[in-house]
Every structure is written in structure tokens, then in C-alpha cells.
Amino acid sequence: MQARADDSSDARDAMSRLFETYWPPIYAFIRRRGHSPADAEELAQTYFARFYEKGYARDFRPEVGRFRTFLRASVSHFLANEWDRERALKRGGAQKFLSLDAATAEERYRLEPADELTPESLFERQWAAALLARCLAQLRSEEDAARRLDRFDALKPFLAGEADSAYADVARHLRMSESAVRVAVHRLRKRFSAVLREQVLRTVLDPADVDSEIRWLLTAVRGGG
């Protein structure tokens, strides 16, 4: 909603954050549609430029559906109808719209199952992963500000379900009692849950949809979306 406002520094900043956050799912979607890494990078860059220049964000209607569905359909339309013309215009002199980490996006893509996921399912899975990564980044920033970064890095695996047997090892590493580590993990999980709800709330029109969206997100990131 902020990104589709009238041209302003806040709108441009929001647009930049949107692109940087959702670059990986868009790249993965394009790759799974059969494009090479180099072409997928150029396609994504060109799509983002078109999205910004043509004001695609103004076409989004939150009352109609989720933004991720809108964006995926928008990319599909671009691939089907506009890529050949854009490539002919830009070949040999294309300027990158954003500085995006194609190597990391390609690495993430290669970790996905080779044949099990459709482009659409892969997009949803990586969209969910991008949102969870944003939650982790916020949590890490908070812990860094509190000068607890080493502790955060040691406890972070428990957010993904690290085995209980690891508590003793972490306690020795952090020079804490095992019971203190368990309390710290509980608090970290509680804060992560709160951050996740805050992030998801920003992506839905009705706050009543948060719980169902979180259920979808967790299903999607496990590959069932």
C-alpha cells in the first residue's frame, strides 16, 4: 500500500524493500519456467523496472486477493507477453534496476527439489521463506542491539526445532545453565511468534486473516503449499 502511493521518497523506499524482499521467489519462479540463471536475473531486473515505471502496484486490490497471488500473476503476464519486446529493446545496454544478489538466489533455487514443485508452488514456498527470513533478520537486529548476538546465533537453531539433546551443548558454549538456556529459548520463540504475527499483519487486509495466513505460510515453507 505504501509502495503504490504517489511518487515520494517513502514510496520509493517501500518499493525498494518490496523488490529486495521478494526477489528470490520471483527469480525462482522464472528459473522453474525454464530460463537460465543469466536470463532469469535479467528477466527479474527488467520486470522490476517495468513494475516501478508502469506503476503496477496501483493495480493491486487487496479486497480481491493476496498480494503474492497478484504478483505471481503479474510476473506470468510479463513472461508471456512482454519479455521478447523488452529484451530486444534492452539487449546490449541494459542497466540494472537494483543491486540484487543473483548468486544467493540461484543457490537457494538449487536447494529446491528438481522436479517436485511447479513454478507456482515454488514461488509460494520461496515467498514464505522470504517472509520468515525477514522475521529472523528483525529478531537478529533486536538481539544485536541488546548485545546478545552470540547467544542469538547459538539459540536460533531451536526456532527450527533443534533436538532437546542439544541444550546441554549450547549451555556449555554459552556458559549458562541448561535450565537458563531453556528459558532463553522459550522467550526467543515467543518473541519470534510475535514478530511473525506483526509481519503477517502487514500483508493482510483483515486482521482476522492472520492465523489462517500463518498456517498457509508454515505449510508452504514445508513444501505443501
C-alpha positions as CSV (number, residue, x, y, z in Angstrom):
1,M,0.0,0.0,0.0
2,Q,2.9,2.4,0.8
3,A,4.7,1.5,-2.4
4,R,1.8,2.3,-4.6
5,A,1.3,5.8,-3.2
6,D,2.1,8.9,-5.2
7,D,5.8,9.3,-6.0
8,S,7.7,10.2,-2.9
9,S,10.9,9.1,-1.1
10,D,8.7,6.9,1.3
11,A,7.0,5.2,-1.7
12,R,10.4,4.6,-3.4
13,D,11.9,3.2,-0.2
14,A,8.9,0.9,0.2
15,M,9.2,-0.3,-3.4
16,S,12.9,-1.0,-3.0
17,R,12.2,-3.0,0.2
18,L,9.5,-4.9,-1.7
19,F,11.8,-5.8,-4.5
20,E,14.7,-6.8,-2.3
21,T,12.5,-9.0,-0.1
22,Y,10.6,-10.8,-2.9
23,W,13.5,-11.0,-5.4
24,P,14.2,-14.7,-4.5
25,P,10.7,-16.1,-5.1
26,I,10.4,-14.2,-8.4
27,Y,13.8,-15.4,-9.5
28,A,12.9,-19.0,-8.6
29,F,9.6,-18.8,-10.4
30,I,11.3,-17.6,-13.6
31,R,14.0,-20.2,-13.3
32,R,11.5,-23.0,-12.8
33,R,9.7,-21.8,-16.0
34,G,12.8,-22.9,-17.9
35,H,15.1,-19.9,-18.1
36,S,18.8,-20.0,-17.5
37,P,20.4,-18.2,-14.4
38,A,21.6,-15.3,-16.5
39,D,18.3,-14.9,-18.3
40,A,16.3,-15.2,-15.0
41,E,18.4,-12.5,-13.5
42,E,17.9,-10.2,-16.5
43,L,14.2,-11.0,-16.6
44,A,13.7,-10.2,-12.9
45,Q,15.6,-6.9,-13.3
46,T,13.5,-6.0,-16.3
47,Y,10.3,-7.0,-14.6
48,F,11.1,-4.8,-11.5
49,A,11.9,-1.9,-13.8
50,R,8.5,-2.3,-15.5
51,F,6.7,-2.7,-12.2
52,Y,8.1,0.6,-11.0
53,E,7.9,2.6,-14.2
54,K,4.4,1.5,-15.1
55,G,3.0,1.7,-11.5
56,Y,1.8,-1.9,-11.4
57,A,1.3,-1.6,-7.6
58,R,-1.7,0.6,-8.3
59,D,-3.4,-2.3,-10.0
60,F,-3.4,-4.3,-6.8
61,R,-6.7,-4.6,-5.0
62,P,-6.3,-6.2,-1.5
63,E,-10.0,-6.8,-1.3
64,V,-9.8,-9.2,-4.3
65,G,-6.9,-11.4,-3.1
66,R,-3.4,-11.7,-1.6
67,F,-0.6,-9.6,-2.9
68,R,1.5,-12.7,-3.6
69,T,-1.2,-14.0,-5.9
70,F,-1.3,-10.6,-7.7
71,L,2.5,-10.5,-8.0
72,R,2.8,-14.1,-9.3
73,A,0.1,-13.4,-12.0
74,S,1.9,-10.2,-12.9
75,V,5.2,-11.9,-13.4
76,S,3.4,-14.6,-15.5
77,H,1.8,-12.0,-17.7
78,F,5.2,-10.3,-18.1
79,L,6.9,-13.5,-19.2
80,A,4.2,-14.4,-21.6
81,N,3.6,-11.1,-23.3
82,E,6.4,-8.6,-22.7
83,W,9.8,-10.3,-22.4
84,D,10.6,-10.6,-26.1
85,R,9.9,-7.0,-26.7
86,E,11.8,-5.8,-23.6
87,R,14.8,-8.0,-24.4
88,A,15.0,-6.6,-27.9
89,L,15.0,-3.1,-26.6
90,K,17.5,-3.6,-23.8
91,R,20.0,-6.1,-25.3
92,G,23.5,-4.8,-25.1
93,G,22.7,-1.8,-22.9
94,A,20.6,-2.9,-20.0
95,Q,21.1,-1.1,-16.7
96,K,20.4,-3.0,-13.5
97,F,17.4,-1.5,-11.7
98,L,18.5,-2.9,-8.3
99,S,21.7,-4.5,-7.0
100,L,20.3,-7.9,-6.3
101,D,22.2,-11.0,-5.1
102,A,21.7,-13.4,-8.0
103,A,24.3,-15.9,-6.7
104,T,22.4,-16.3,-3.4
105,A,19.0,-16.6,-5.2
106,E,20.5,-19.2,-7.5
107,E,21.9,-21.1,-4.6
108,R,18.5,-21.1,-2.9
109,Y,16.9,-22.3,-6.1
110,R,19.3,-25.2,-6.5
111,L,18.4,-26.4,-3.0
112,E,14.8,-26.9,-4.1
113,P,13.6,-30.3,-5.3
114,A,14.4,-30.6,-9.0
115,D,11.0,-31.8,-10.3
116,E,8.6,-32.0,-7.4
117,L,7.3,-28.4,-7.3
118,T,5.6,-26.5,-10.1
119,P,6.7,-22.9,-10.7
120,E,3.6,-21.7,-8.8
121,S,4.3,-23.9,-5.8
122,L,8.0,-22.9,-5.8
123,F,7.0,-19.3,-5.8
124,E,4.7,-19.8,-2.8
125,R,7.4,-21.7,-0.9
126,Q,10.1,-19.1,-1.5
127,W,7.7,-16.3,-0.8
128,A,7.0,-17.9,2.6
129,A,10.7,-18.4,3.2
130,A,11.4,-14.7,2.4
131,L,8.9,-13.6,5.0
132,L,10.3,-15.9,7.6
133,A,13.8,-14.6,6.7
134,R,12.6,-11.1,7.3
135,C,11.3,-12.1,10.7
136,L,14.7,-13.6,11.6
137,A,16.5,-10.5,10.4
138,Q,14.4,-8.3,12.7
139,L,14.9,-10.7,15.6
140,R,18.7,-10.7,14.9
141,S,18.8,-6.9,14.8
142,E,16.9,-6.7,18.1
143,E,19.3,-9.2,19.7
144,D,22.3,-7.3,18.3
145,A,21.1,-4.1,19.8
146,A,20.8,-5.8,23.1
147,R,24.4,-7.2,22.7
148,R,23.1,-10.7,22.7
149,L,24.2,-11.7,19.2
150,D,26.4,-14.6,20.2
151,R,23.5,-16.0,22.2
152,F,21.0,-15.5,19.4
153,D,23.2,-17.3,16.9
154,A,23.5,-20.2,19.4
155,L,19.8,-20.4,20.1
156,K,18.5,-19.7,16.6
157,P,18.5,-23.5,15.6
158,F,15.9,-24.1,18.3
159,L,13.5,-21.9,16.3
160,A,13.5,-24.6,13.6
161,G,13.1,-27.4,16.1
162,E,16.6,-28.3,17.2
163,A,16.6,-31.5,19.3
164,D,16.3,-31.2,23.1
165,S,19.6,-33.1,23.4
166,A,21.4,-30.0,22.1
167,Y,20.5,-27.9,25.1
168,A,23.5,-29.2,27.1
169,D,25.9,-28.4,24.3
170,V,24.6,-24.9,23.9
171,A,24.7,-24.4,27.7
172,R,28.4,-25.2,27.7
173,H,29.0,-22.9,24.8
174,L,27.2,-20.0,26.3
175,R,28.4,-20.8,29.9
176,M,24.9,-20.9,31.1
177,S,22.9,-23.5,33.0
178,E,20.8,-25.8,30.9
179,S,17.6,-24.5,32.6
180,A,18.6,-20.9,31.7
181,V,19.1,-22.0,28.1
182,R,15.6,-23.5,28.1
183,V,14.1,-20.3,29.4
184,A,16.0,-18.2,26.8
185,V,14.8,-20.5,24.0
186,H,11.2,-20.2,25.3
187,R,11.5,-16.4,25.3
188,L,13.1,-16.3,21.8
189,R,10.3,-18.5,20.4
190,K,7.7,-16.3,22.0
191,R,9.3,-13.1,20.5
192,F,9.7,-14.8,17.1
193,S,6.0,-15.7,17.2
194,A,5.1,-12.1,17.9
195,V,7.4,-10.8,15.2
196,L,5.8,-13.3,12.7
197,R,2.3,-12.0,13.6
198,E,3.5,-8.4,13.1
199,Q,4.9,-9.2,9.7
200,V,1.9,-11.2,8.5
201,L,-0.4,-8.5,9.8
202,R,1.2,-6.1,7.3
203,T,0.4,-8.5,4.4
204,V,-3.4,-8.9,5.0
205,L,-6.3,-6.6,4.8
206,D,-8.3,-8.1,7.6
207,P,-6.5,-8.8,11.0
208,A,-8.8,-11.8,11.3
209,D,-6.9,-13.5,8.4
210,V,-3.6,-13.5,10.3
211,D,-4.0,-17.0,11.8
212,S,-5.0,-18.6,8.5
213,E,-2.2,-16.8,6.7
214,I,0.4,-18.2,9.2
215,R,-1.0,-21.7,8.7
216,W,-0.6,-21.2,5.0
217,L,2.9,-19.9,5.4
218,L,4.1,-22.8,7.5
219,T,2.6,-25.3,5.1
220,A,4.1,-23.5,2.1
221,V,7.6,-23.4,3.5
222,R,7.5,-27.1,4.2
223,G,6.7,-27.6,0.5
224,G,3.0,-28.3,0.9
225,G,1.7,-25.0,-0.4
